[in-house]
Structure formats: C-alpha cells, structure tokens
C-alpha cells in the first residue's frame, strides 16, 4: 500500500533542501496539503494569505494510483502527485517572471529526482513532470497559479 504521507513528506523535504526553493526569500511556504480554493475575500488564492506567498502546496495523492507486482515479493506503485505554486504581484510582467522562476526551480528539483543517485530517499523516484499555469487579476493584484503534475514510483516489499 502506498503511504501518501511519506511521499508528501519526502517531496517537501527534497524541495526545502534545495538552496533556491528552501530559501524563504524565494518561497515562503511549502506545505504537504492543498487548502480550500476560494476567491471570495482578499486573503485567499488557494487560501494562502499574502504574507505566506509565494507558496507551494504538495498533493501526494492528486490522481489515481496504479500498482503492479514486479517480483515475487515487490510491488511497484505509481502515485499521481502535484505541486501547486501560488504567487502574486501588482505588476503582471514582473509577477509572471517571478512565478516562472519558482516553477523552473521546482521542475529542476523534481527532474533531478529521476535517478537512483538523487531519488526521494524512500525508495521512490519521480517521473513525467509537466506544468500548467494560469493567472488572474483580483483587485489590484495579479495571481499566478501553476500545477506541476508528476508521478512518484514507489517500490515496496511485502
């Protein structure tokens, strides 16, 4: 059985260990859950307040899981996961440039986790990294939201 909490913690630890993503001057909040989404008041873009942004929310079980038996006593599971990046800025171009820099560093770190030398540390590897991005304006701010989807392949003995 896939331990989603372990996957979430491993991804969070990996992101925070990176010198760029782990720097609070670049990313203020990294969490292993997704908050509720609402645009009803000023404090929420993915329910983060302005002083928590830019933020990354890791969702270790963002899609269906697939499993197959690869050896007599091993099961390989593939968990669809996601990292949502949320940021804001008053200037659209500056905000987008800053946001894309966070996304590029997130993708860099996840892409690096595809090898046995740089795996997630729990006998798990990252595969198939892809990102979709959107932006919207609310009041005087532009909000940027990227969803980076990736598979986490976990091998477990039973």
N, C-alpha and C positions, 0 to 999 in steps of 0.2 A: 504494500500500500504506500502511496506517495505521501510524504509528510510535507504538506504545503507550508507549514510554519518554518520548517528547516530551510526550504527553498527560499522563502521570503527573507529570512534572516541571513542566509548566505549571500543573496544578491545585495541586500542592504550593506552588509559588512564589506563586500567587494567594492561597492560604489564609494563608501566612506573611506576606504583605504587608498583610493586614488588621490593623488596630490591636488588635482584640479577639482574634481567633484566633491571631495571631502573638505574643501576649503569653504567655510561659511561666507566668505566674501563673494563666492560664485553661486553656491546653492545653500540656502539657509535651512531647509527642512528636507529630510529623507525619511519616509515612513513606509511601513510594510502593510498598509491597508489603504483602501480608497474611501475617502469621505463622501458624504452625500453631495450631489450636484444640484445647485440652485442658483438662479440669478436674481433672486428676489430682493436682496439688500446688498449694500456695498462691501460687506466683509467676505463674500464668498465667490471664488472662482474655484470650482471643485472644493468648496467650503474651507479654503485656506484664507486666513486674514492677510492683509498686505504685509505686515511685518514678518510673516512666515514665508513669503515669496522671495525668490523663486523656490519652488518645491518639486520634489519627485515623490510620487506615490507608487509603490511597488505592489502589484496584484499577482501573487503567485499562482492563482487558480482562475485566470481570466477566460479560459475556454475549456473545452472537453479534454480529458486525459486519455491517452492510448497506452496500452500495455501489451507486451508480448514476452513469451518465455524464450530466452536466448541460449540458455544452457540448462543442464539438469537442475541446478539449484540457483538460478538467477532469473530475475525479471527486469526487463528494460521498460521503463515508463517514460512517456513524453508528456510533460505538463505544459500547456499553453499559458504563458505568463505575459505580463505587461508592466511597463513603467510609464506612468503619465507625468509629463513635465508641465508645470504651470508657472507662468511668469506674467508680468505686466509692465507697462511703461506708458508715459504720457505721449511720447513720440513713436509713431508706428514703425518707422525705419530703424531707429535705434533699438526699440524693443524687440523687433524681429531679429536683428543681428545678434543681440544678446541671447535671445532664446535659442537661435540656431547654433550658437556656440555651446550652449548646455547640451543640446541634442547631439551634436557632433561628438562631444566628450563622452556622453552616455553610450552612444553607439560604439565608440572606440573601445571603451572598457568592456562592453558586452561581447564585441567581436574577439577580443583578446581571450575570452573565456572558452573558446572553442577547442583549445588544445589541452592535452593532459598535463602540460607544464604549467598552464595557468587556468586550471579548472576552478569551479566554485568552492572547492575544499570539502565537499560532501559526496564525492564520487559522482559528480554531476557536471555536465557540460552544457554550454549554450549553443543553440543552432538557429538558423533562419531569422536573423534580425531585420525588422522592417519598421518604418515610422510613417505615420500620417500626422499632418499638422493642420490646425485651424486657428483663426484669430477672429476676434470680435471686439466691438467697441461698446463700452458701457460707461456712460457719463463722460468724464474727461480722460479715461484710461483705455488703452488697448490691452486686451488679454490674449495670451498666446497659450495654446494647449496642444501638446504633441502626445501621441500614444505610440510608444515603441513596443511592438509585439515581438516576442521571442519564445522559442521552445527551450525547455530545460529537460535534458535527457538524464535520467537517474537510473543507475543500475543498483539493484538491491538483491542480496542473497536471502534465501528463505530456507 
